[in-house]
Amino acid sequence: MDNPKPAHPAGTRAPRSDTRPDYYFRALALWPRLEPMRLSRVRRDPRRVAALISQRTILPRESILALLGAPQEGGKKSPARD
């Protein structure tokens, strides 16, 4: 009977599949002078990414989240324009 090879060599783990969006590249594209190492630690939490970015800009966090394409908290909708 043939034993199939394991998908990963002994002692290694399978890569985790994370379904949360990664805001790392979008943030670096918009703010290229961000520190990549600091950004990589918070890359999947849009609030923490916005907090890091807000240290370098005068934009409010809500605007930063909108630029990153993060979902709005509490289902808030922008006011309709006349």
C-alpha positions in Angstrom: 0.0 0.0 0.0 1.4 3.4 -1.0 1.5 6.0 1.7 1.0 9.5 0.3 3.6 12.1 1.2 2.6 14.6 3.8 1.7 18.0 2.5 4.4 19.6 4.6 7.8 18.3 5.8 8.0 17.0 9.3 8.2 19.8 11.9 6.5 22.4 9.7 3.0 23.7 9.9 0.6 24.3 7.1 0.1 28.0 6.3 -2.9 29.5 8.1 -5.6 30.8 5.8 -7.0 34.0 7.2 -10.1 35.3 5.7 -9.8 38.8 7.1 -8.7 41.5 4.7 -5.0 42.5 4.7 -4.7 46.3 4.8 -0.8 46.3 4.6 -0.3 47.0 0.9 -3.1 49.5 0.7 -1.7 51.4 3.6 1.8 51.4 2.2 0.5 52.5 -1.2 -1.3 55.5 0.4 1.3 56.3 3.0 4.7 55.1 1.6 6.8 56.4 4.6 5.1 54.1 7.1 7.4 51.7 8.9 6.7 48.3 7.2 7.7 46.3 10.4 5.3 48.2 12.6 2.5 48.0 10.0 3.0 44.2 9.5 2.2 43.7 13.2 -1.3 45.2 12.8 -2.0 44.5 9.1 -5.3 42.7 9.6 -6.9 45.0 12.2 -8.2 48.1 10.4 -8.6 50.1 13.6 -5.0 49.5 14.6 -3.7 50.3 11.1 -5.7 53.6 11.3 -4.2 54.3 14.7 -0.7 53.8 13.4 -1.4 56.0 10.3 -3.1 58.7 12.4 0.2 59.4 14.1 1.5 60.7 10.7 -1.5 62.6 9.4 -4.2 65.0 10.4 -6.9 62.9 8.9 -9.5 61.6 11.3 -9.5 57.8 11.8 -12.9 57.5 10.1 -11.4 59.0 6.9 -8.3 56.7 7.1 -10.6 53.7 7.5 -12.6 54.8 4.4 -9.4 55.3 2.4 -8.3 51.8 3.4 -11.6 50.3 2.3 -12.4 49.0 5.8 -16.0 48.4 6.6 -17.8 51.2 8.5 -18.5 50.5 12.2 -22.1 50.1 13.3 -23.4 50.2 9.7 -23.2 54.0 9.5 -24.0 55.4 6.1 -22.7 58.6 4.8 -25.3 61.4 4.6 -27.0 61.8 1.3 -26.1 64.8 -0.8 -28.7 67.1 -2.2 
